[in-house]
């Protein structure tokens, strides 16, 4: 087979085919490795049109990339990589209640600009300092404050895109292109309730989010492109809702004897309506945390945060502390922005340390790191998980967004060995089968990527998976858009 000559893209600059660049782009934050044919830094949607038209005629895969922080190989491909961080990294417009941004905008840069106007875009993944808006849309990112504010799918008002054929597209609740129209007609023709196939959780990045399109007698077709991992089209800009920065924030840090004590307390904590409930268990609090006596290796820390616009928030927090005092140790309470920011920074540092360390040659593996169950059954789910890990004699690191029932648990394994790969598949099958039975999600905010896509049929069943296949063909008839992600 003769490899296509990328130099035929005469109108495009910033094309790199050298071995060094291709090697750099063969990896991301996952443990996967795939070497691309070429890396291109497009300048605008017209560059992307030309690239897509070229690739479409030759059936070359196209994969979009931001900061490469995806944990499951979402931005890896043997075809053409489109990197938006160099050229398509601009904030196009900030309005009173919206922002329009290109996919290469770094979330922290956007946060800084929005803060000048007293606004913010709530989803705040741990990688906010370097992840991009395009990547956040691709995975339906959320973060610690997803409990109070939801995932980014709740904020996307409009998307502009280029399809694999080179056709320009657009979608919002009032106007959309012919491919989107075809998708809506297809969904309307189905003779079953779509939402009955989706999990009973408030965070989900698995499969295509058809359930989010029809909400409260309103059609939001733009949401099909959120959580799609670039497998339907190349999003060139997005318009997103923004909110006023809360005037007052309060953070309470609790110390439980162990993670099961913390999990069983989750429903009662939720009654107080916090905006964040972050759990830090073994491996993630041993480094980077200086608050309180954490000498017990079984100890579990929980961050519980409240937002408000007036002084009534202090009464709310006081009532919460009073309710918790008899069942858990309160390590610290922060009532000013500086204290709150310091605590969250230590949280990020402790997690970064946990992710970097290993146990000898074993490293934390990411296949079951993003499961979600209803928070009312988080306690029972944890019992199941801990028994499964004990059965295979696996140590682990775990943290997560307890209020959403979203755990980030990573067993330590010899990454890359055939024995570990087999064990990872067995463990994932067991865990995902349990999660599916309780109507949870195998992916809350990290997506499916190369690693979890094969489990999508397990979660949704063959009927819904066949619908996903049809959705893929409507938008990407030659299957060149990030192949192997979402649909096999």
C-alpha positions as CSV (number, residue, x, y, z in Angstrom):
1,X,0.0,0.0,0.0
2,X,1.4,3.4,-1.0
3,X,1.1,6.0,1.8
4,X,-0.7,9.2,0.7
5,X,1.5,12.2,0.0
6,X,0.5,14.9,2.5
7,X,2.3,17.5,0.4
8,X,-0.7,17.5,-1.9
9,X,-2.3,19.8,0.7
10,X,-0.6,22.7,-1.0
11,X,-2.8,25.4,0.7
12,X,-1.9,24.3,4.2
13,X,1.1,25.3,6.3
14,X,2.2,23.9,9.6
15,X,2.2,20.3,8.4
16,X,4.7,18.0,10.2
17,X,5.6,14.5,9.0
18,X,9.1,14.2,10.6
19,X,9.7,11.2,12.9
20,X,10.3,13.3,16.0
21,X,6.9,15.1,15.8
22,X,5.1,11.9,15.0
23,X,6.7,10.2,17.9
24,X,5.8,13.0,20.3
25,X,2.1,12.8,19.2
26,X,2.1,9.0,19.4
27,X,1.3,9.2,23.2
28,X,-1.0,11.1,25.5
29,X,-1.9,10.9,29.2
30,X,-3.0,7.3,28.7
31,X,-0.7,4.2,28.5
32,X,-1.5,3.8,24.8
33,X,0.8,4.5,21.9
34,X,-0.1,5.0,18.2
35,X,2.1,6.8,15.7
36,X,0.3,9.2,13.4
37,X,0.9,9.8,9.7
38,X,1.2,13.5,10.1
39,X,0.4,16.4,12.6
40,X,-1.2,19.6,11.3
41,X,-1.8,22.9,13.1
42,X,-4.8,24.3,11.2
43,X,-5.4,28.1,11.2
44,X,-9.1,28.2,10.7
45,X,-12.2,26.2,9.5
46,X,-11.2,26.6,5.9
47,X,-7.9,24.8,6.6
48,X,-9.9,22.1,8.2
49,X,-12.2,21.9,5.2
50,X,-9.3,21.3,2.9
51,X,-7.7,18.8,5.2
52,X,-11.0,16.9,5.6
53,X,-11.8,16.9,1.9
54,X,-8.3,15.5,1.2
55,X,-8.6,12.8,3.9
56,X,-12.2,11.9,2.9
57,X,-11.2,11.2,-0.7
58,X,-8.4,8.9,0.5
59,X,-10.2,7.5,3.6
60,X,-7.5,8.7,6.0
61,X,-8.4,8.9,9.7
62,X,-8.6,12.4,11.3
63,X,-8.2,12.9,15.0
64,X,-8.5,16.2,16.9
65,X,-6.1,17.0,19.8
66,X,-5.8,19.6,22.5
67,X,-3.5,19.2,25.4
68,X,-3.4,15.4,25.1
69,X,-4.7,15.0,28.7
70,X,-7.2,12.3,27.7
71,X,-6.7,9.2,29.9
72,X,-8.0,6.6,27.4
73,X,-6.2,7.3,24.1
74,X,-8.8,9.7,22.7
75,X,-6.4,11.8,20.8
76,X,-4.3,9.0,19.3
77,X,-4.5,7.9,15.7
78,X,-2.5,6.4,12.8
79,X,-3.9,9.1,10.5
80,X,-3.8,12.9,10.6
81,X,-3.7,14.7,14.0
82,X,-5.2,18.2,14.1
83,X,-3.7,20.1,17.0
84,X,-5.6,23.3,17.8
85,X,-3.4,24.7,20.6
86,X,-1.1,26.7,18.3
87,X,-3.4,28.5,15.9
88,X,-7.1,27.9,16.9
89,X,-6.7,29.0,20.5
90,X,-8.7,32.2,20.6
91,X,-11.6,33.5,22.7
92,X,-13.8,35.0,20.0
93,X,-16.4,36.8,22.1
94,X,-17.5,37.3,25.7
95,X,-21.1,38.4,26.2
96,X,-23.1,39.0,29.4
97,X,-24.1,35.3,29.7
98,X,-22.1,33.5,27.1
99,X,-18.6,33.0,25.7
100,X,-17.5,31.8,22.2
101,X,-14.2,30.0,22.0
102,X,-12.1,28.0,19.6
103,X,-11.2,24.4,20.6
104,X,-7.6,25.2,21.4
105,X,-8.3,27.7,24.2
106,X,-6.9,26.5,27.5
107,X,-9.5,26.3,30.3
108,X,-7.3,28.3,32.8
109,X,-6.8,31.1,30.2
110,X,-10.6,31.2,29.7
111,X,-11.1,31.3,33.5
112,X,-8.7,34.2,33.8
113,X,-10.5,36.3,31.1
114,X,-14.0,35.5,32.4
115,X,-13.0,36.4,36.0
116,X,-12.2,39.9,34.8
117,X,-15.9,40.3,34.1
118,X,-17.0,38.5,37.2
119,X,-18.0,35.4,35.2
120,X,-17.0,31.7,35.1
121,X,-17.6,28.5,33.2
122,X,-18.3,26.1,36.0
123,X,-16.9,22.7,34.8
124,X,-13.4,22.5,36.3
125,X,-11.5,19.3,35.6
126,X,-8.3,18.6,37.6
127,X,-6.3,19.3,34.4
128,X,-7.8,22.9,34.0
129,X,-4.4,24.5,34.0
130,X,-3.6,22.9,30.6
131,X,-6.7,21.1,29.2
132,X,-8.5,22.8,26.3
133,X,-12.1,23.6,25.6
134,X,-12.2,21.3,22.6
135,X,-11.0,18.4,24.8
136,X,-13.6,19.3,27.5
137,X,-16.4,19.1,24.9
138,X,-15.0,15.9,23.5
139,X,-15.1,14.1,26.8
140,X,-18.0,16.0,28.5
141,X,-15.7,17.2,31.3
142,X,-17.0,18.1,34.7
143,X,-14.8,18.1,37.8
144,X,-15.4,18.6,41.6
145,X,-18.1,21.2,41.2
146,X,-20.1,19.0,38.8
147,X,-22.3,18.2,41.8
148,X,-23.7,21.7,41.9
149,X,-23.2,22.8,38.3
150,X,-23.2,19.8,36.1
151,X,-21.0,18.8,33.2
152,X,-20.0,21.0,30.2
153,X,-22.9,19.5,28.1
154,X,-25.2,21.6,30.2
155,X,-23.5,24.8,29.0
156,X,-23.1,24.3,25.2
157,X,-25.5,26.5,23.3
158,X,-24.0,26.3,19.8
159,X,-21.3,24.5,17.9
160,X,-19.7,25.2,14.5
161,X,-18.0,22.3,12.8
162,X,-16.5,20.7,9.8
163,X,-17.6,17.2,8.8
164,X,-15.3,14.5,7.5
165,X,-16.4,15.2,3.9
166,X,-15.3,18.9,4.3
167,X,-18.9,20.1,4.6
168,X,-19.4,23.0,7.0
169,X,-21.9,22.4,9.8
170,X,-23.7,24.2,12.7
171,X,-26.2,23.4,15.4
172,X,-28.1,25.1,18.1
173,X,-31.6,24.9,19.4
174,X,-33.0,27.1,16.7
175,X,-31.0,26.2,13.6
176,X,-29.0,23.3,12.3
177,X,-27.6,21.8,9.1
178,X,-28.9,18.9,7.0
179,X,-26.9,16.2,8.7
180,X,-28.2,17.3,12.1
181,X,-31.7,17.4,10.7
182,X,-31.3,13.8,9.4
183,X,-30.1,12.7,12.8
184,X,-33.2,14.2,14.5
185,X,-35.5,12.5,12.0
186,X,-33.8,9.2,12.7
187,X,-34.2,9.6,16.4
188,X,-37.8,10.6,16.1
189,X,-38.5,7.4,14.0
190,X,-37.4,5.1,16.8
191,X,-40.3,3.3,18.5
192,X,-38.8,3.0,22.0
193,X,-37.9,5.4,24.8
194,X,-34.3,6.4,24.4
195,X,-33.9,7.6,27.9
196,X,-34.8,4.2,29.4
197,X,-31.4,2.9,28.0
198,X,-29.4,5.6,29.8
199,X,-28.0,5.4,33.3
200,X,-29.7,6.8,36.4
201,X,-26.8,9.1,37.3
202,X,-26.1,12.8,36.8
203,X,-22.8,12.4,35.0
204,X,-22.2,10.3,31.9
205,X,-19.6,10.4,29.1
206,X,-20.2,7.0,27.7
207,X,-21.5,6.5,24.2
208,X,-23.4,9.3,22.3
209,X,-25.5,11.5,24.5
210,X,-28.8,11.3,22.6
211,X,-30.7,11.6,25.9
212,X,-29.5,15.2,26.3
213,X,-30.9,16.3,23.0
214,X,-34.6,16.4,24.1
215,X,-35.1,18.2,27.3
216,X,-38.1,20.0,28.8
217,X,-39.9,20.3,25.4
218,X,-36.7,21.8,23.9
219,X,-34.5,20.3,21.2
220,X,-30.7,20.8,21.7
221,X,-29.1,19.0,18.8
222,X,-25.7,20.7,19.5
223,X,-25.3,18.4,22.5
224,X,-24.8,15.3,20.3
225,X,-21.3,16.6,19.6
226,X,-20.5,16.8,23.3
227,X,-18.9,13.6,24.6
228,X,-18.5,12.4,21.0
229,X,-14.6,12.5,21.2
230,X,-14.4,14.0,17.7
231,X,-15.9,10.9,16.1
232,X,-18.7,12.8,14.4
233,X,-17.1,16.1,13.2
234,X,-14.4,18.6,13.9
235,X,-15.8,21.3,16.2
236,X,-14.2,24.7,15.2
237,X,-15.9,26.9,17.8
238,X,-18.5,26.6,20.5
239,X,-20.8,29.1,22.3
240,X,-21.2,28.3,26.0
241,X,-23.3,29.7,28.8
242,X,-21.4,31.5,31.6
243,X,-22.5,32.4,35.1
244,X,-21.7,35.1,37.7
245,X,-18.9,34.1,40.1
246,X,-20.5,33.3,43.5
247,X,-19.9,36.1,46.0
248,X,-19.3,33.8,48.9
249,X,-17.6,30.3,49.2
250,X,-17.2,28.1,52.2
251,X,-15.2,24.8,52.4
252,X,-15.5,22.3,55.2
253,X,-12.9,19.5,55.3
254,X,-13.9,16.3,57.1
255,X,-11.9,13.3,58.2
256,X,-13.5,9.8,58.3
257,X,-12.0,6.7,59.8
258,X,-12.2,5.0,56.4
259,X,-13.7,5.2,52.9
260,X,-16.8,3.1,53.8
261,X,-17.7,5.5,56.7
262,X,-17.4,8.4,54.2
263,X,-19.5,6.6,51.6
264,X,-22.3,5.8,53.9
265,X,-22.5,9.5,55.0
266,X,-22.9,10.8,51.4
267,X,-26.7,10.8,51.2
268,X,-27.0,12.7,54.5
269,X,-24.4,15.3,53.3
270,X,-26.3,15.7,50.1
271,X,-29.3,16.9,52.1
272,X,-27.4,20.1,52.8
273,X,-27.0,20.8,49.1
274,X,-23.3,21.4,48.7
275,X,-21.8,22.3,45.3
276,X,-18.9,20.0,45.7
277,X,-18.1,16.8,47.7
278,X,-14.7,15.5,47.0
279,X,-13.3,12.3,48.5
280,X,-9.6,11.6,49.0
281,X,-8.8,8.1,50.2
282,X,-5.6,6.0,50.5
283,X,-2.7,6.9,48.2
284,X,-4.1,10.4,47.5
285,X,-3.8,12.0,50.9
286,X,-0.4,10.7,52.0
287,X,1.4,13.4,50.0
288,X,0.6,17.1,49.6
289,X,-1.9,17.3,52.4
290,X,-0.9,19.2,55.6
291,X,-4.3,19.7,57.3
292,X,-4.9,17.6,60.4
293,X,-3.7,14.3,61.7
294,X,-3.6,11.9,58.7
295,X,-1.2,9.4,60.1
296,X,-3.8,6.6,59.8
297,X,-3.4,5.0,56.3
298,X,-7.1,4.1,56.3
299,X,-8.2,7.7,56.9
300,X,-10.4,9.3,54.3
301,X,-10.7,13.1,53.7
302,X,-13.7,14.7,52.2
303,X,-14.0,18.3,50.9
304,X,-17.5,19.7,51.1
305,X,-18.0,23.2,49.6
306,X,-20.9,25.6,49.6
307,X,-21.6,28.7,47.4
308,X,-23.9,31.6,48.2
309,X,-24.7,35.2,47.3
310,X,-25.4,36.5,50.9
311,X,-24.6,35.8,54.5
312,X,-27.2,33.1,54.8
313,X,-24.5,30.7,53.5
314,X,-22.8,30.9,56.9
315,X,-25.9,29.7,58.7
316,X,-26.2,26.9,56.2
317,X,-22.6,25.8,56.8
318,X,-23.0,26.1,60.6
319,X,-26.0,23.8,60.4
320,X,-24.0,21.4,58.3
321,X,-21.1,21.3,60.7
322,X,-23.5,20.8,63.7
323,X,-25.1,17.9,61.9
324,X,-21.7,16.3,61.1
325,X,-19.9,16.9,64.4
326,X,-21.1,13.8,66.1
327,X,-20.2,11.4,63.3
328,X,-17.0,12.8,61.8
329,X,-13.9,14.9,62.7
330,X,-14.0,18.4,61.2
331,X,-10.4,19.1,60.2
332,X,-10.8,22.6,58.9
333,X,-13.4,25.2,57.7
334,X,-12.5,28.0,55.3
335,X,-14.7,31.0,54.8
336,X,-12.5,33.2,52.6
337,X,-11.3,32.8,49.0
338,X,-7.7,32.4,50.0
339,X,-8.4,29.5,52.3
340,X,-10.6,27.8,49.9
341,X,-8.1,28.2,47.0
342,X,-5.3,26.9,49.2
343,X,-7.2,23.8,50.2
344,X,-8.2,23.0,46.6
345,X,-4.6,23.5,45.4
346,X,-3.4,21.0,48.0
347,X,-6.0,18.6,46.7
348,X,-4.7,18.9,43.2
349,X,-1.1,18.5,44.4
350,X,-1.9,15.4,46.4
351,X,-3.7,13.8,43.4
352,X,-0.9,14.7,41.0
353,X,1.5,13.0,43.4
354,X,-0.7,9.9,43.7
355,X,-0.9,9.6,39.9
356,X,2.8,9.8,39.4
357,X,3.9,7.3,42.0
358,X,3.8,3.6,41.7
359,X,4.6,0.5,43.8
360,X,7.9,-0.9,42.4
361,X,7.3,-1.6,38.7
362,X,3.5,-1.3,39.1
363,X,1.7,1.8,38.1
364,X,-1.9,3.0,38.6
365,X,-4.0,1.7,35.7
366,X,-6.9,3.7,34.4
367,X,-9.5,1.3,32.9
368,X,-12.0,1.4,35.7
369,X,-11.1,4.9,37.0
370,X,-14.3,6.7,36.1
371,X,-17.3,4.7,37.1
372,X,-20.5,6.4,38.4
373,X,-23.4,5.0,40.5
374,X,-26.3,6.7,42.2
375,X,-24.8,8.2,45.4
376,X,-27.4,6.4,47.5
377,X,-25.7,3.1,46.7
378,X,-22.1,4.3,46.7
379,X,-21.5,2.4,50.0
380,X,-22.6,-0.9,48.5
381,X,-20.7,-0.3,45.3
382,X,-17.5,0.3,47.3
383,X,-17.9,-2.9,49.2
384,X,-18.2,-4.7,45.8
385,X,-15.1,-2.9,44.5
386,X,-12.9,-3.6,47.5
387,X,-13.8,-7.3,47.5
388,X,-13.0,-7.5,43.8
389,X,-9.6,-5.8,44.3
390,X,-8.9,-8.1,47.3
391,X,-9.7,-11.1,45.2
392,X,-7.0,-10.3,42.7
393,X,-4.6,-9.0,45.5
394,X,-4.5,-5.5,43.9
395,X,-3.4,-2.4,45.8
396,X,-5.0,0.8,44.6
397,X,-5.4,4.6,44.8
398,X,-8.9,6.1,44.9
399,X,-10.5,9.5,45.0
400,X,-13.5,11.0,43.4
401,X,-16.6,13.1,43.3
402,X,-18.6,11.4,46.0
403,X,-21.7,13.5,45.7
404,X,-22.1,12.3,42.1
405,X,-21.2,8.7,43.0
406,X,-18.2,9.2,40.6
407,X,-15.1,7.3,41.8
408,X,-11.6,7.5,40.3
409,X,-10.1,4.2,41.3
410,X,-6.9,2.9,39.9
411,X,-5.4,-0.5,40.7
412,X,-1.6,-0.8,40.6
413,X,-0.5,-3.1,37.7
414,X,2.5,-3.9,35.5
415,X,1.3,-1.8,32.6
416,X,1.9,-3.4,29.2
417,X,2.5,-7.0,30.4
418,X,0.2,-9.6,28.8
419,X,-0.8,-10.9,32.3
420,X,-1.8,-7.4,33.5
421,X,-3.7,-6.7,30.3
422,X,-5.7,-9.9,30.7
423,X,-6.4,-9.1,34.4
424,X,-7.4,-5.5,33.5
425,X,-10.0,-6.9,31.0
426,X,-11.3,-9.4,33.5
427,X,-11.6,-6.8,36.3
428,X,-13.2,-4.2,34.0
429,X,-15.8,-6.8,32.8
430,X,-16.7,-7.6,36.4
431,X,-16.9,-4.0,37.5
432,X,-18.7,-2.7,34.4
433,X,-21.2,-5.5,34.6
434,X,-22.0,-4.5,38.2
435,X,-22.3,-0.8,37.3
436,X,-24.6,-1.6,34.4
437,X,-26.9,-3.7,36.5
438,X,-27.4,-0.8,39.0
439,X,-27.9,1.7,36.1
440,X,-24.7,3.4,36.6
441,X,-22.2,4.6,33.9
442,X,-18.8,3.1,33.1
443,X,-17.5,6.6,32.3
444,X,-18.6,9.8,34.2
445,X,-16.3,12.4,32.7
446,X,-13.3,10.8,31.1
447,X,-14.9,9.3,28.0
448,X,-14.5,6.0,26.3
449,X,-11.4,6.4,24.1
450,X,-9.4,3.4,22.7
451,X,-9.6,1.6,26.0
452,X,-13.3,1.6,27.0
453,X,-15.1,1.7,23.7
454,X,-15.3,-2.1,23.5
455,X,-17.4,-2.0,26.7
456,X,-20.0,0.5,25.3
457,X,-22.3,-2.4,24.1
458,X,-22.1,-3.9,27.5
459,X,-23.4,-0.7,29.1
460,X,-26.1,0.1,26.6
461,X,-27.1,-3.2,25.0
462,X,-27.1,-4.1,21.4
463,X,-30.3,-2.2,20.5
464,X,-28.9,1.1,21.7
465,X,-25.4,0.3,20.3
466,X,-27.0,-0.2,16.9
467,X,-28.5,3.2,17.2
468,X,-25.1,4.6,17.9
469,X,-23.7,3.0,14.8
470,X,-26.4,4.7,12.7
471,X,-25.7,8.0,14.3
472,X,-22.0,7.6,13.4
473,X,-22.9,6.8,9.7
474,X,-25.2,9.8,9.5
475,X,-22.3,12.2,10.3
476,X,-19.3,10.2,9.2
477,X,-20.2,7.8,6.4
478,X,-16.6,6.8,5.7
479,X,-15.8,6.3,9.4
480,X,-12.7,8.5,9.2
481,X,-13.4,10.7,12.2
482,X,-11.4,9.4,15.1
483,X,-12.1,5.7,14.3
484,X,-12.1,3.2,17.2
485,X,-13.6,5.7,19.6
486,X,-17.3,5.4,20.7
487,X,-18.0,2.8,18.0
488,X,-15.8,-0.1,16.8
